[in-house]
Amino acid sequence: MLTLAESSARAGTEVAIRCSPAEQRQRLAIRSSPGHDSRVRPDLVLTDSRIQLRPIVEGDRSSLSAILAEPEVARWWVHEDVPTTVAGVFDDDDEIRLAIEVEGAVVGLIQFAEENTPDYRHAGIDLFVGGAWQGRSIGPDAIRLVAQYLFRVRGHHRLIIDPAVANERAIRAYEKVGFRRVGVMRNYERGADGHWHDGLLMDLLGEEFQG
C-alpha cells in the first residue's frame, strides 16, 4: 500500500516532510500540479506520527458497528439501524472511505467524495470518531491529512463539509482545521427521529489551509 508521500511521488509531485515542534507532530508539505483527473488509488494510505488512514476492509465491520452504535455517534450517522448504516458504508462506491487507526485500533472512519465537473470542481469530507477518542484532536488530524491530499495531490481548490447545525462538537472541530461557516441549509437532512433538521454548510479554500 502507498503512503501519501509515495503516491504523490508516483504522480510526479514534489514531497517534503517537515517536523514542527509547535504542532507536536509531523506535517506533510506537498506541492503538485492542479487538475488531477485520474481515479484515487485503491491502496491509498495517509499517515502522520500519530494516526493512519487506510482503506476499510471486511475485518473492520465489527469495530465500525460498535462505534456507530454509540449514542453520540448514532445520533448523527444512523438513520435506520446500525447494520443498514454499516452495509451502506461498505456497499456504496461513490465515496472513498478510510479507517482511522490509532496504535493499530480502528477508532473511526473518514470519507471524501470529489465533484470533477471542471467549472464546479471541489471535494466533500465527512467522518465519525468513537466517543473514547473524541476531544483528542483525532478528528481534526484526520481531516488535515485528507485535506492535504485533496488540495496538494488531487489539485482541489475548495473543500466542503456539512454537519448538522446542532452538532456543535463537530463544528468546533472543523473550525479548528480552518473550515468557515457559509450558511444554514434549512430542513437539510432527515434524522432517525423522522424529522427534518437544519445543516450547516462549511467550506475551506486551499489558500486558507494551514495544515
Secondary structure, 3 states (H helix, E strand, C coil): CECHHHHHHHCCCEEEEEEECCCCEEEEEEECCCCCCCCCCCCECEECCCEEEEECCHHHHHHHHHHHCCHHHHHHHCCCCHHHHHHHHHHCCCCEEEEEEECCEEEEEEEEEEECCHHHCEEEEEEEECHHHCCCCHHHHHHHHHHHHHHHHCCCCEEEECCECCCHHHHHHHHHHCCEEEEEEEEEEECCCCCEEEEEEEEEEHHHCCC
